[in-house]
Amino acid sequence: MTPMDKNDIFTGKTIDECKQKASEAFGVPVEKITFEVLEEPKRGLFGKLKSEAKVLAGYDMPPEPEPSFAEIKKEEIGRKNRVERIKKYLTNILEKMNIEAQLDIADLETGIVVNIDCNGSGAVIGRRGETLDALQYLTSLVANKDESEYIRVSLDSSGYREKRTETLVALAKKLSDKVIRTGRSTTLEPMNPYERRIIHSTVSEIEGVSSHSVGTEPYRKVVITSDNPKKHEGGRRNGGGQRNKKRSDGPRSLDLKTSFEKDYKKPKPEDDIHAGLYGKIEF
């Protein structure tokens, strides 16, 4: 039997029963499936079944129809219209911010990427990228308004995204080392889904620690925990037999939050580390 798009082994009391099971599993008529009998059913005295039949079934899925020329042109026009809307919107916003900028827009399969090239990149980026994040969020709303298909939009300026990624990777490694050494969990301050994924991805490659997200947007944060937490001694008992109140040794946190996450509604969390830059925005 040649390789098939779908193939599996089916067993039953008869060869026909095996074929029927394959038809139900693949969702196609028996006539469209190729079969190879691996074992015939065996019967003992008085016709009692000793072993079932075994059949290898294979099915070639028909190729998906290629889009028509009209459909391709319609999609191209739609993408161009989005690019123009993005360019017009950002140009207008930057002018109101008194920032002269050059917009380099790349329309890729994974989404639309915009690089804002200007002298005043600090004003575009903002504190820990809060202004850039806000612009990206609003631009995404503009690009996807009244569109049936969602497209990701990412903004960058002066290589900020790459530098921020390097900072977060270094932070995740440093905190992971501390968690391994002390056995105590560490909670970071709220981050957007993009930055949380960077932390999760980095921690996943370090032996002895793991990470998960807690809380709700926009205050969702990453917790790094030890795979082998250490047990800490409790406080001494006083004369009345009551345990002294312990000083709180809860998870320590770092100041990484941005005011943007308090002022704007963010997309629902997309913590899969294999996901894209930003998930689809939910209203």
C-alpha positions in Angstrom: 0.0 0.0 0.0 1.4 3.4 -1.0 1.5 6.2 1.7 -1.9 7.8 2.3 -3.0 11.1 3.8 -5.0 9.1 6.3 -4.3 5.5 7.4 -5.1 3.3 10.3 -5.6 -0.3 11.4 -9.1 -1.5 12.1 -10.2 -4.8 13.7 -13.5 -6.6 13.7 -15.3 -9.9 13.6 -15.3 -9.8 9.8 -13.4 -8.0 7.0 -16.6 -6.1 6.2 -16.9 -4.9 9.7 -13.3 -3.5 9.6 -14.1 -1.7 6.4 -17.3 -0.2 7.9 -15.3 1.1 10.9 -12.7 2.7 8.5 -15.5 4.4 6.6 -17.0 5.9 9.8 -13.6 7.0 11.1 -12.5 8.7 7.8 -16.0 10.0 7.0 -16.0 8.7 3.4 -17.7 5.8 1.6 -16.0 2.4 1.7 -15.4 2.7 -2.1 -13.0 5.6 -1.7 -10.8 3.8 0.8 -7.9 1.4 -0.1 -7.7 -1.7 2.1 -5.0 -4.3 2.8 -6.0 -7.4 4.9 -3.4 -8.0 7.5 -5.1 -10.9 9.3 -8.2 -13.0 8.4 -10.6 -13.8 11.3 -9.9 -17.2 12.9 -12.6 -19.5 14.3 -12.3 -22.6 16.5 -14.6 -25.5 17.1 -18.3 -24.8 16.6 -17.5 -21.5 14.8 -16.4 -19.7 17.9 -14.2 -16.6 17.1 -10.6 -17.1 18.2 -9.1 -13.9 16.7 -10.5 -10.9 15.0 -9.8 -9.7 11.5 -7.2 -6.9 11.1 -7.3 -4.5 8.1 -5.0 -1.6 7.1 -7.1 1.2 5.6 -5.8 4.2 3.7 -7.5 7.3 2.2 -6.1 10.0 -0.1 -7.7 13.3 0.8 -8.6 15.4 -2.3 -6.5 18.5 -2.8 -8.0 21.8 -1.7 -9.2 23.9 -4.6 -6.9 26.7 -5.5 -8.3 30.2 -5.1 -9.6 31.8 -8.2 -7.9 34.8 -9.8 -10.8 37.0 -8.6 -10.4 35.7 -5.0 -6.6 36.4 -5.1 -7.1 39.9 -6.5 -9.8 40.6 -3.8 -7.4 39.5 -1.0 -4.6 41.6 -2.4 -6.8 44.7 -2.6 -8.0 44.1 0.9 -4.4 43.8 2.2 -3.4 47.0 0.4 -6.4 48.9 1.8 -5.4 47.8 5.3 -1.8 49.0 4.8 -3.1 52.3 3.6 -5.4 52.7 6.6 -2.5 51.9 8.9 -0.2 54.4 7.2 -2.9 57.1 7.2 -3.8 56.5 10.9 -0.2 56.5 12.2 0.8 59.5 10.1 -2.0 61.5 11.6 -1.2 60.4 15.2 2.5 61.1 14.8 1.8 64.6 13.4 -0.4 65.4 16.4 2.6 64.2 18.6 4.8 66.7 16.7 7.0 63.8 15.5 8.4 63.6 12.0 8.8 60.0 11.1 9.3 57.6 8.2 7.0 54.6 8.2 8.4 51.3 6.8 5.5 48.9 6.4 6.1 45.3 5.5 3.1 43.1 4.5 4.1 39.6 5.5 2.3 36.2 5.6 2.4 36.4 9.5 1.0 39.9 9.6 1.8 43.6 8.9 5.0 44.9 10.5 5.6 48.6 10.9 8.9 50.3 11.8 8.7 53.9 12.9 11.9 55.6 12.0 12.3 59.0 13.7 14.6 61.1 15.8 12.3 61.3 18.7 12.0 57.5 19.1 11.9 57.9 22.9 8.5 59.7 22.7 7.2 56.9 20.4 8.4 54.1 22.6 7.5 55.6 26.0 8.4 54.2 29.4 9.1 50.4 29.0 7.3 50.5 25.6 4.0 51.7 27.0 3.4 54.3 24.2 4.5 51.8 21.5 2.2 49.2 22.9 -0.7 51.6 22.9 -0.1 52.7 19.3 0.2 49.0 18.3 -3.1 48.1 20.0 -5.0 51.1 18.5 -3.5 50.5 15.0 -4.6 46.9 15.2 -8.2 48.0 15.9 -8.0 50.3 12.9 -6.6 47.6 10.6 -9.2 45.0 11.6 -12.3 47.2 11.7 -15.1 45.7 9.7 -12.9 42.9 8.4 -13.9 39.2 8.5 -10.3 38.0 8.7 -8.1 39.1 11.6 -4.5 40.2 10.8 -1.7 40.8 13.3 -0.1 44.2 13.4 3.2 44.8 15.2 5.0 48.2 15.7 8.6 48.8 16.4 11.0 51.7 16.6 14.8 51.9 16.8 15.0 48.1 17.4 13.1 48.4 20.8 11.4 45.0 20.5 14.6 43.1 20.1 16.3 45.0 23.0 13.3 44.5 25.2 13.3 40.8 24.4 17.0 40.5 25.4 16.2 42.3 28.7 13.4 40.0 29.5 15.4 36.9 28.6 18.2 38.0 31.0 15.7 38.8 33.7 14.0 35.4 33.4 17.4 33.6 33.7 18.5 35.7 36.7 15.2 35.1 38.5 15.3 31.4 37.7 18.8 31.0 39.2 17.5 32.7 42.3 14.5 30.5 42.6 16.7 27.4 42.1 19.0 28.6 44.8 16.4 29.6 47.4 13.6 27.2 46.5 11.1 30.1 46.7 8.8 31.3 44.0 9.1 34.7 42.4 6.2 36.7 41.0 6.9 39.3 38.3 4.8 42.4 37.9 2.0 42.5 35.3 3.1 42.1 31.6 1.3 41.9 28.3 0.9 38.5 26.6 3.9 39.1 24.3 6.3 39.7 27.2 4.8 36.9 29.3 5.5 34.5 26.4 9.1 35.5 26.4 9.4 34.8 30.1 7.6 31.4 29.7 9.8 30.4 26.7 13.0 31.2 28.5 12.0 29.5 31.8 11.0 26.4 29.9 14.6 25.8 28.7 16.0 26.0 32.3 16.1 22.8 34.3 14.7 23.0 37.8 12.1 25.7 37.4 8.8 26.2 35.7 6.4 29.1 35.2 2.7 29.9 34.9 0.5 32.9 34.7 -1.9 34.1 37.4 -4.5 36.9 37.6 -6.7 38.6 35.0 -6.0 41.2 32.4 -4.6 43.8 32.6 -2.8 42.6 35.8 -1.9 39.1 34.7 1.6 38.2 35.7 4.1 35.3 35.6 5.1 33.2 38.5 8.4 31.3 38.4 8.5 28.3 40.8 11.1 25.7 41.8 10.6 22.1 40.8 12.1 21.2 44.1 10.9 23.8 46.7 12.7 23.9 50.0 10.8 23.5 53.3 11.3 26.4 55.7 11.1 26.1 59.5 8.1 27.6 61.3 8.3 30.3 64.0 8.9 29.4 67.7 6.0 29.0 70.1 5.6 31.6 72.8 4.8 31.0 76.5 1.0 31.0 75.8 1.4 28.2 73.3 0.5 30.5 70.4 2.7 30.5 67.3 4.4 33.9 66.8 3.2 35.8 63.8 5.7 35.2 61.0 7.0 37.9 58.8 5.6 37.5 55.3 8.0 35.8 53.0 5.7 35.8 50.0 7.0 36.0 46.5 9.1 39.0 45.8 8.2 41.1 42.7 10.0 43.4 40.4 8.7 46.7 39.1 8.0 45.9 35.4 4.4 47.1 35.1 3.4 49.9 32.8 0.6 52.4 33.2 -0.6 51.4 29.7 -1.8 48.1 31.1 -3.9 50.0 33.7 -5.4 52.4 31.3 -6.2 50.2 28.2 -8.1 47.0 27.9 -5.7 44.4 26.6 -6.4 41.3 24.5 -7.2 38.1 26.4 -4.1 36.3 27.5 -2.3 34.1 25.0 0.2 32.3 27.1 1.1 29.6 24.6 4.8 30.2 24.0 4.4 29.1 20.4 1.8 31.7 19.6 2.5 34.8 17.5 3.4 38.3 18.6 -0.2 39.2 19.7 -3.3 37.0 19.6 -6.6 38.1 18.2 -8.1 41.0 20.1 -11.4 40.1 21.9 -13.9 42.7 22.7 
